[in-house]
Amino acid sequence: MAIWRIETCKAEAGYRSNASIYSLIREGLWTNPVPIGRRSVGWPDNEVRVLCAARIAGKADGEIRELVSRLHAKRAELLAIESGEAGTFGQNGIAAIRRDAAIGDPIKTGSILAGQRVKAASKPATDAGQHGL
């Protein structure tokens, strides 16, 4: 999984200004950025692609807001999994993410973020920046 800076996000989604992205965030139509440094942020590439696919598919704003909520929830679940606090998500949930990722079904889980992050967690990181979230 990669984290894209705003220029890449704008190019991928077809927006011309930073204000376009931040307006969408305020409206609940784009995910919140993740900090990647003291003064820099980015967005997981999977989330940007899923949001673009929803737009291309003609999803209404309400459906995209729901998708954004699910993407934020997946981030929280991944943090819980990585910190060993799987809680109610549990091993069955982790197995489902791995299964859905293995068959390439991002829509079933709400995002491809979940499956790729579980796969990446099994590899040793060589740099603290590779942990993404």
BALOBA-1460 file (C-alpha; in Angstrom, 3 decimals):
// residues 133
<rec num="1" residu="m" x="0.000" y="0.000" z="0.000"/>
<rec num="2" residu="a" x="1.246" y="3.453" z="-0.844"/>
<rec num="3" residu="i" x="0.395" y="6.801" z="0.644"/>
<rec num="4" residu="w" x="-0.202" y="9.465" z="-1.957"/>
<rec num="5" residu="r" x="0.427" y="13.150" z="-1.434"/>
<rec num="6" residu="i" x="-2.227" y="15.619" z="-2.515"/>
<rec num="7" residu="e" x="-0.752" y="16.253" z="-5.973"/>
<rec num="8" residu="t" x="-1.067" y="12.566" z="-6.852"/>
<rec num="9" residu="c" x="-4.594" y="12.421" z="-5.425"/>
<rec num="10" residu="k" x="-5.637" y="15.428" z="-7.496"/>
<rec num="11" residu="a" x="-4.174" y="13.913" z="-10.646"/>
<rec num="12" residu="e" x="-5.852" y="10.548" z="-10.023"/>
<rec num="13" residu="a" x="-9.258" y="12.066" z="-9.262"/>
<rec num="14" residu="g" x="-9.113" y="14.880" z="-11.826"/>
<rec num="15" residu="y" x="-9.270" y="17.802" z="-9.392"/>
<rec num="16" residu="r" x="-7.316" y="20.981" z="-10.068"/>
<rec num="17" residu="s" x="-6.819" y="22.448" z="-6.612"/>
<rec num="18" residu="n" x="-6.026" y="21.436" z="-3.059"/>
<rec num="19" residu="a" x="-9.175" y="23.279" z="-2.013"/>
<rec num="20" residu="s" x="-11.238" y="20.801" z="-4.053"/>
<rec num="21" residu="i" x="-9.983" y="17.886" z="-1.957"/>
<rec num="22" residu="y" x="-10.372" y="19.715" z="1.358"/>
<rec num="23" residu="s" x="-13.910" y="20.823" z="0.417"/>
<rec num="24" residu="l" x="-14.800" y="17.190" z="-0.254"/>
<rec num="25" residu="i" x="-13.388" y="16.241" z="3.166"/>
<rec num="26" residu="r" x="-15.563" y="18.876" z="4.856"/>
<rec num="27" residu="e" x="-18.599" y="17.533" z="2.966"/>
<rec num="28" residu="g" x="-17.796" y="13.945" z="3.991"/>
<rec num="29" residu="l" x="-17.084" y="12.917" z="0.388"/>
<rec num="30" residu="w" x="-13.358" y="12.182" z="0.795"/>
<rec num="31" residu="t" x="-11.409" y="10.451" z="3.542"/>
<rec num="32" residu="n" x="-9.379" y="12.383" z="6.083"/>
<rec num="33" residu="p" x="-5.652" y="12.585" z="5.424"/>
<rec num="34" residu="v" x="-3.166" y="10.523" z="7.403"/>
<rec num="35" residu="p" x="-0.113" y="12.224" z="8.892"/>
<rec num="36" residu="i" x="3.144" y="11.070" z="7.332"/>
<rec num="37" residu="g" x="5.441" y="13.612" z="8.926"/>
<rec num="38" residu="r" x="5.406" y="16.628" z="11.191"/>
<rec num="39" residu="r" x="3.906" y="18.851" z="8.531"/>
<rec num="40" residu="s" x="2.832" y="16.492" z="5.791"/>
<rec num="41" residu="v" x="-0.184" y="14.320" z="5.079"/>
<rec num="42" residu="g" x="-1.300" y="11.883" z="2.450"/>
<rec num="43" residu="w" x="-4.019" y="9.405" z="1.576"/>
<rec num="44" residu="p" x="-3.825" y="5.628" z="1.196"/>
<rec num="45" residu="d" x="-3.856" y="4.953" z="-2.547"/>
<rec num="46" residu="n" x="-6.510" y="2.263" z="-2.111"/>
<rec num="47" residu="e" x="-8.936" y="4.756" z="-0.609"/>
<rec num="48" residu="v" x="-8.403" y="7.228" z="-3.438"/>
<rec num="49" residu="r" x="-8.981" y="4.495" z="-6.024"/>
<rec num="50" residu="v" x="-12.136" y="3.247" z="-4.276"/>
<rec num="51" residu="l" x="-13.537" y="6.788" z="-4.099"/>
<rec num="52" residu="c" x="-12.756" y="7.401" z="-7.780"/>
<rec num="53" residu="a" x="-14.407" y="4.089" z="-8.707"/>
<rec num="54" residu="a" x="-17.527" y="5.109" z="-6.760"/>
<rec num="55" residu="r" x="-17.674" y="8.399" z="-8.681"/>
<rec num="56" residu="i" x="-17.199" y="6.603" z="-12.000"/>
<rec num="57" residu="a" x="-19.961" y="4.165" z="-11.056"/>
<rec num="58" residu="g" x="-22.285" y="7.135" z="-10.565"/>
<rec num="59" residu="k" x="-22.792" y="6.702" z="-6.829"/>
<rec num="60" residu="a" x="-24.825" y="9.428" z="-5.146"/>
<rec num="61" residu="d" x="-23.251" y="11.686" z="-2.535"/>
<rec num="62" residu="g" x="-25.049" y="9.827" z="0.247"/>
<rec num="63" residu="e" x="-23.570" y="6.515" z="-0.906"/>
<rec num="64" residu="i" x="-20.105" y="8.055" z="-1.087"/>
<rec num="65" residu="r" x="-20.476" y="9.461" z="2.435"/>
<rec num="66" residu="e" x="-21.337" y="5.958" z="3.623"/>
<rec num="67" residu="l" x="-18.293" y="4.600" z="1.775"/>
<rec num="68" residu="v" x="-16.068" y="7.232" z="3.420"/>
<rec num="69" residu="s" x="-17.422" y="6.175" z="6.821"/>
<rec num="70" residu="r" x="-16.629" y="2.524" z="6.041"/>
<rec num="71" residu="l" x="-13.109" y="3.432" z="4.908"/>
<rec num="72" residu="h" x="-12.511" y="5.323" z="8.165"/>
<rec num="73" residu="a" x="-13.878" y="2.344" z="10.124"/>
<rec num="74" residu="k" x="-11.477" y="0.014" z="8.278"/>
<rec num="75" residu="r" x="-8.571" y="2.223" z="9.327"/>
<rec num="76" residu="a" x="-9.653" y="1.916" z="12.963"/>
<rec num="77" residu="e" x="-10.004" y="-1.871" z="12.642"/>
<rec num="78" residu="l" x="-6.538" y="-2.146" z="11.147"/>
<rec num="79" residu="l" x="-5.047" y="-0.138" z="13.987"/>
<rec num="80" residu="a" x="-6.757" y="-2.451" z="16.465"/>
<rec num="81" residu="i" x="-5.495" y="-5.540" z="14.618"/>
<rec num="82" residu="e" x="-1.926" y="-4.273" z="14.468"/>
<rec num="83" residu="s" x="-1.887" y="-3.241" z="18.106"/>
<rec num="84" residu="g" x="-3.224" y="-6.662" z="19.150"/>
<rec num="85" residu="e" x="-6.595" y="-5.283" z="20.199"/>
<rec num="86" residu="a" x="-8.735" y="-7.102" z="17.655"/>
<rec num="87" residu="g" x="-11.625" y="-7.038" z="20.164"/>
<rec num="88" residu="t" x="-14.983" y="-7.796" z="18.591"/>
<rec num="89" residu="f" x="-13.406" y="-7.891" z="15.155"/>
<rec num="90" residu="g" x="-11.513" y="-11.013" z="16.245"/>
<rec num="91" residu="q" x="-9.834" y="-13.760" z="14.276"/>
<rec num="92" residu="n" x="-12.916" y="-14.476" z="12.147"/>
<rec num="93" residu="g" x="-12.855" y="-10.899" z="10.900"/>
<rec num="94" residu="i" x="-9.151" y="-11.115" z="10.098"/>
<rec num="95" residu="a" x="-9.725" y="-14.360" z="8.211"/>
<rec num="96" residu="a" x="-12.546" y="-12.728" z="6.232"/>
<rec num="97" residu="i" x="-10.310" y="-9.811" z="5.265"/>
<rec num="98" residu="r" x="-7.580" y="-12.180" z="4.110"/>
<rec num="99" residu="r" x="-10.105" y="-14.292" z="2.165"/>
<rec num="100" residu="d" x="-11.669" y="-11.272" z="0.454"/>
<rec num="101" residu="a" x="-8.249" y="-9.837" z="-0.359"/>
<rec num="102" residu="a" x="-7.097" y="-13.185" z="-1.772"/>
<rec num="103" residu="i" x="-10.033" y="-13.330" z="-4.168"/>
<rec num="104" residu="g" x="-9.657" y="-9.652" z="-5.001"/>
<rec num="105" residu="d" x="-13.054" y="-8.510" z="-3.748"/>
<rec num="106" residu="p" x="-12.624" y="-4.931" z="-2.443"/>
<rec num="107" residu="i" x="-16.330" y="-4.148" z="-2.504"/>
<rec num="108" residu="k" x="-17.255" y="-7.002" z="-0.141"/>
<rec num="109" residu="t" x="-15.126" y="-5.553" z="2.655"/>
<rec num="110" residu="g" x="-15.810" y="-1.925" z="1.741"/>
<rec num="111" residu="s" x="-12.200" y="-1.293" z="0.700"/>
<rec num="112" residu="i" x="-9.065" y="-2.976" z="-0.475"/>
<rec num="113" residu="l" x="-7.213" y="-1.254" z="2.312"/>
<rec num="114" residu="a" x="-7.975" y="-4.011" z="4.800"/>
<rec num="115" residu="g" x="-6.665" y="-7.025" z="2.891"/>
<rec num="116" residu="q" x="-3.502" y="-5.351" z="1.690"/>
<rec num="117" residu="r" x="-2.643" y="-4.045" z="5.143"/>
<rec num="118" residu="v" x="-2.981" y="-7.507" z="6.702"/>
<rec num="119" residu="k" x="-0.675" y="-8.929" z="4.014"/>
<rec num="120" residu="a" x="1.831" y="-6.113" z="4.533"/>
<rec num="121" residu="a" x="1.828" y="-6.638" z="8.291"/>
<rec num="122" residu="s" x="3.353" y="-10.086" z="7.824"/>
<rec num="123" residu="k" x="6.455" y="-8.603" z="6.175"/>
<rec num="124" residu="p" x="9.164" y="-7.034" z="8.337"/>
<rec num="125" residu="a" x="9.343" y="-3.295" z="7.858"/>
<rec num="126" residu="t" x="12.724" y="-1.763" z="7.096"/>
<rec num="127" residu="d" x="11.580" y="1.796" z="7.659"/>
<rec num="128" residu="a" x="9.118" y="3.264" z="10.150"/>
<rec num="129" residu="g" x="7.463" y="5.131" z="7.253"/>
<rec num="130" residu="q" x="6.289" y="1.838" z="5.746"/>
<rec num="131" residu="h" x="3.717" y="1.295" z="8.469"/>
<rec num="132" residu="g" x="1.403" y="3.702" z="6.657"/>
<rec num="133" residu="l" x="-1.449" y="4.447" z="9.011"/>
